[in-house]
Amino acid sequence: MFKWVSRSAAVLLMFLSAQSFAINAQDPYSLVKDAAGKTFTRLEHDAPQVQQDPNHLRTIVREELLPYVDNKFAAYKVIGQELKNTTPPQRERFVKAFTDYIVATYADALGKYDKQQIKVESSQPLDEKKEVSVKVTVLDPEKPEINVVFQLRKNSKTGEWKVFDMIAEGVSLLSSKQSELGGSIRQKGIDSVSSMLEQHNRQPATLPGKQS
C-alpha cells in the first residue's frame, strides 16, 4: 500500500538547479519551475540539519512544496463515491492523514535527490483551460531519461494553479491511490484507512543508506 515513493514519485522533487524564485501560482509552467527552485534552495541551505535529523526533510516539503499541491482535492478524489457516506470530522481526519502521507512520501524522495538535470516544457497558451498538463523530462547520465506529466488545476475563485496528480511511465499516482486506498475505504471504512495512514506517517524519515 505504501510504495508510492519509488523513482517516479521522486521526480516531483527533482526540478532544475537551486535558485531563489518568487512563486508565480497564476501560471502552471512557472509554478512547476519556481516551486522546485525554492525547494532546492532550502534543501541545500539546510543540508547540515537534514544530516542530523532526516525528519527535517518533511519540514522542507511542508513549507516549500506543499502549498502548491492540492492535497484536499486529491484526498477527496481518493475517497470517491464514499464521500457521501462520511461525516465532516471523518473527512477532515482523512485529508490530514493523506496530506501527511504526501509530505512523508516527498520527503523520502528528497533524500534520494542527487542533482539530476530537469527539462520542463516551454509555456503554452492557457486560454480558458481549467486543467493543464506540464511535461517534464528527468536527465541522468547514468540512467535512461524519465518522462513525467504533472497535472494541475486552476482554482476558479483565486485563479491559482496547484498540482493534483503526476503521471510517470504511464502510471497516474492519483489513480493508483484511488485504487488502493479507495478500495480499502469501501471495504474497511474511512476510519480504518485513516488509522493505517497515521501509523505509516509516524515512522521516522531516513536518508539513503541509513536505517531508522
Phi and psi in degrees as a GROMACS rama.xvg file:
@    title "Ramachandran Plot"
@    xaxis  label "Phi"
@    yaxis  label "Psi"
@TYPE xy
-104.387  31.5939  PHE-2
-101.127  49.697  LYS-3
-87.7027  -17.9006  TRP-4
-63.6003  -83.5663  VAL-5
45.5046  -173.227  SER-6
-67.2275  -39.4472  ARG-7
-69.8244  -37.7087  SER-8
-66.7331  -32.0147  ALA-9
-63.3752  -23.5906  ALA-10
-62.1767  -31.4467  VAL-11
-58.2262  -25.6127  LEU-12
-101.192  3.61607  LEU-13
-114.49  70.9643  MET-14
-116.509  130.595  PHE-15
47.3542  -179.188  LEU-16
-85.8222  162.358  SER-17
-77.3796  113.145  ALA-18
-137.466  164.554  GLN-19
-94.6099  124.992  SER-20
-129.524  151.307  PHE-21
-91.6747  125.181  ALA-22
-70.9145  130.016  ILE-23
-107.034  92.0247  ASN-24
-79.616  -2.92337  ALA-25
-85.3904  -9.86423  GLN-26
-130.12  118.61  ASP-27
-63.9806  -33.5133  PRO-28
-69.8224  -42.9701  TYR-29
-66.2698  -37.4092  SER-30
-59.9692  -46.2602  LEU-31
-59.0823  -44.439  VAL-32
-70.7813  -47.1023  LYS-33
-69.3294  -41.9668  ASP-34
-61.9433  -37.1589  ALA-35
-66.0605  -44.5192  ALA-36
-59.9145  -42.3129  GLY-37
-65.5122  -40.003  LYS-38
-62.975  -44.3583  THR-39
-76.5714  -26.4416  PHE-40
-60.2737  -45.6882  THR-41
-67.1208  -39.308  ARG-42
-62.341  -44.7654  LEU-43
-69.027  -39.1242  GLU-44
-64.9535  -37.6111  HIS-45
-97.1802  12.7462  ASP-46
-53.4455  -44.933  ALA-47
-60.6275  -38.4945  PRO-48
-68.222  -36.2527  GLN-49
-65.3108  -39.5608  VAL-50
-62.9202  -36.086  GLN-51
-77.296  -36.2418  GLN-52
-141.524  93.7482  ASP-53
-56.3486  -23.8877  PRO-54
-63.985  -17.0225  ASN-55
-64.022  -22.1436  HIS-56
-58.6037  -36.2718  LEU-57
-68.0427  -34.7717  ARG-58
-63.8408  -42.3981  THR-59
-61.6534  -45.9969  ILE-60
-62.7305  -45.306  VAL-61
-64.0892  -37.8009  ARG-62
-87.3956  -32.4287  GLU-63
-104.39  -27.9118  GLU-64
-112.374  -42.1531  LEU-65
-55.4468  -34.5441  LEU-66
-58.0387  -16.4603  PRO-67
-109.821  14.4917  TYR-68
-114.028  128.84  VAL-69
-85.0631  74.6215  ASP-70
-66.9766  -34.4641  ASN-71
-68.1457  -43.639  LYS-72
-60.1985  -45.3705  PHE-73
-63.5176  -41.5819  ALA-74
-63.2319  -42.5871  ALA-75
-65.9528  -34.8555  TYR-76
-65.1407  -35.6119  LYS-77
-67.6334  -41.6632  VAL-78
-63.2794  -38.8436  ILE-79
63.8183  -136.788  GLY-80
-65.4612  -19.391  GLN-81
-73.3677  -7.37155  GLU-82
-56.0449  -39.5515  LEU-83
-68.8773  -15.746  LYS-84
-98.7298  10.0305  ASN-85
-112.611  157.092  THR-86
-95.3111  161.279  THR-87
-53.6304  -44.8675  PRO-88
-61.9653  -36.844  PRO-89
-65.2295  -42.0159  GLN-90
-66.0955  -41.8946  ARG-91
-61.7088  -42.1189  GLU-92
-64.2869  -43.4591  ARG-93
-65.9413  -43.1005  PHE-94
-59.6279  -42.8659  VAL-95
-64.0296  -45.3687  LYS-96
-64.5626  -41.1864  ALA-97
-67.7794  -38.9404  PHE-98
-63.3212  -45.3569  THR-99
-62.4445  -33.6184  ASP-100
-65.7566  -42.5793  TYR-101
-60.8768  -45.1561  ILE-102
-59.8211  -47.2276  VAL-103
-63.1034  -38.3236  ALA-104
-63.4601  -48.8743  THR-105
-71.1063  -29.3345  TYR-106
-65.0962  -42.0505  ALA-107
-60.6029  -39.3569  ASP-108
-65.7338  -39.8494  ALA-109
-59.7661  -35.8575  LEU-110
-64.8354  -19.968  GLY-111
-94.3984  -6.27587  LYS-112
-64.0557  133.198  TYR-113
-138.351  42.293  ASP-114
59.6197  42.5358  LYS-115
-64.1251  156.262  GLN-116
-90.2586  139.267  GLN-117
-123.967  138.179  ILE-118
-121.651  117.301  LYS-119
-102.649  135.11  VAL-120
-61.7476  154.209  GLU-121
-66.156  153.288  SER-122
-60.199  142.559  SER-123
-118.185  157.38  GLN-124
-58.5951  133.535  PRO-125
-89.4972  -29.7811  LEU-126
51.4957  -125.228  ASP-127
-110.784  24.2259  GLU-128
-65.2706  142.948  LYS-129
-102.585  -21.1649  LYS-130
-133.086  144.357  GLU-131
-139.133  143.202  VAL-132
-106.693  127.186  SER-133
-112.098  120.197  VAL-134
-87.3267  134.968  LYS-135
-131.984  139.643  VAL-136
-118.864  128.161  THR-137
-98.6981  123.309  VAL-138
-110.892  120.997  LEU-139
-132.309  121.283  ASP-140
-60.6578  -19.8403  PRO-141
-102.225  -1.29484  GLU-142
-139.601  158.614  LYS-143
-62.7981  148.574  PRO-144
-65.3214  150.769  GLU-145
-114.216  127.264  ILE-146
-102.439  127.262  ASN-147
-132.078  147.17  VAL-148
-121.838  123.004  VAL-149
-97.641  132.795  PHE-150
-105.99  129.507  GLN-151
-124.92  150.733  LEU-152
-125.275  150.382  ARG-153
-98.3265  132.151  LYS-154
-76.2348  119.875  ASN-155
-65.3013  -22.5619  SER-156
-88.742  -42.5833  LYS-157
-98.554  -19.7995  THR-158
78.3653  5.52339  GLY-159
-88.3066  148.328  GLU-160
-102.37  146.251  TRP-161
-142.347  150.665  LYS-162
-76.1568  135.8  VAL-163
-128.392  -9.70145  PHE-164
-159.873  158.27  ASP-165
-136.725  132.577  MET-166
-111.827  111.469  ILE-167
-120.54  128.231  ALA-168
53.5167  37.6478  GLU-169
80.8195  2.72448  GLY-170
-111.299  124.578  VAL-171
-85.2961  124.091  SER-172
-65.969  -37.6006  LEU-173
-64.8345  -43.7116  LEU-174
-62.8771  -38.9945  SER-175
-66.0887  -37.2898  SER-176
-72.4218  -33.386  LYS-177
-61.7571  -40.5311  GLN-178
-69.8479  -47.4026  SER-179
-74.0919  -58.1169  GLU-180
-75.8256  -37.9235  LEU-181
-61.1934  -40.5493  GLY-182
-64.2662  -39.9883  GLY-183
-67.2021  -35.6349  SER-184
-62.4988  -42.3571  ILE-185
-65.7568  -36.5192  ARG-186
-85.7214  -40.7205  GLN-187
-111.471  -14.7984  LYS-188
98.178  153.551  GLY-189
-68.5554  -31.8875  ILE-190
-64.1605  -39.9333  ASP-191
-63.8253  -43.2286  SER-192
-68.2316  -39.0131  VAL-193
-59.724  -41.3386  SER-194
-62.9784  -41.3681  SER-195
-63.4289  -41.8417  MET-196
-64.6986  -43.568  LEU-197
-61.6473  -39.5749  GLU-198
-64.0494  -43.0242  GLN-199
-62.4471  -41.5026  HIS-200
-68.1126  -21.3027  ASN-201
-75.9664  -14.7776  ARG-202
-68.0347  132.927  GLN-203
-68.3487  151.264  PRO-204
-73.3282  150.312  ALA-205
-134.157  157.504  THR-206
-97.7127  154.812  LEU-207
-53.47  132.706  PRO-208
88.1535  -6.00178  GLY-209
-117.375  148.449  LYS-210
-114.167  148.181  GLN-211
